[in-house]
């Protein structure tokens, strides 16, 4: 699967953004999907994941209650709705895919899109 993330930009603290990830191919529903981010000088952080069917989701504590992951298998799309954004959410955001059974197994995400930059101003 090939992935391409979009939707990043500049937003004020407290604002919202929705990221999108377009996937190629006809087997998108076979992939667990996730969002990661990487801030300058920091390690890549696992944010949220969703099963191929969309039934199961997982969130990191840092974004639980503020971010929401969803997918539209008919259109090969993954989304990340980000609300109540904070300056510390500033990072490059990546979508990723996995064919393993566990959506929270961050090491299993082997298919990556290019990142999209989110900048949150204070």
FENHU-V845218 format. One record per backbone hydrogen bond with DSSP energy under -0.5 kcal/mol. CO is the residue of the C=O (numbers start at 1). NH is the residue of the N-H. Records with the same first field share a line. If there is no record, write none. Layout:
# FENHU-V845218
CO = NH  NH
This chain:
# FENHU-V845218
2 = 24
3 = 114
4 = 22
6 = 20
9 = 119
11 = 121
12 = 15
14 = 84
15 = 85
17 = 82
19 = 80
20 = 6
21 = 78
22 = 4
27 = 30
28 = 31
32 = 98
33 = 50
34 = 96
35 = 47  48
36 = 94
37 = 45
38 = 92
39 = 42
45 = 37  47
47 = 60
48 = 35
49 = 58
50 = 33
51 = 54
56 = 51
58 = 49
60 = 63  64
63 = 66  67
66 = 83
68 = 81
70 = 79
72 = 75  77
73 = 76
76 = 23
77 = 72
78 = 21
79 = 70
80 = 19  82
81 = 68  83
82 = 17
85 = 14
86 = 89
87 = 90
91 = 93  118
92 = 38
93 = 116
94 = 36
95 = 113
96 = 34
97 = 110  111
98 = 32
101 = 103
102 = 105
104 = 106
105 = 108
106 = 109
108 = 110
110 = 112
111 = 97
114 = 5
116 = 93
117 = 9
118 = 91
119 = 11  121
121 = 13
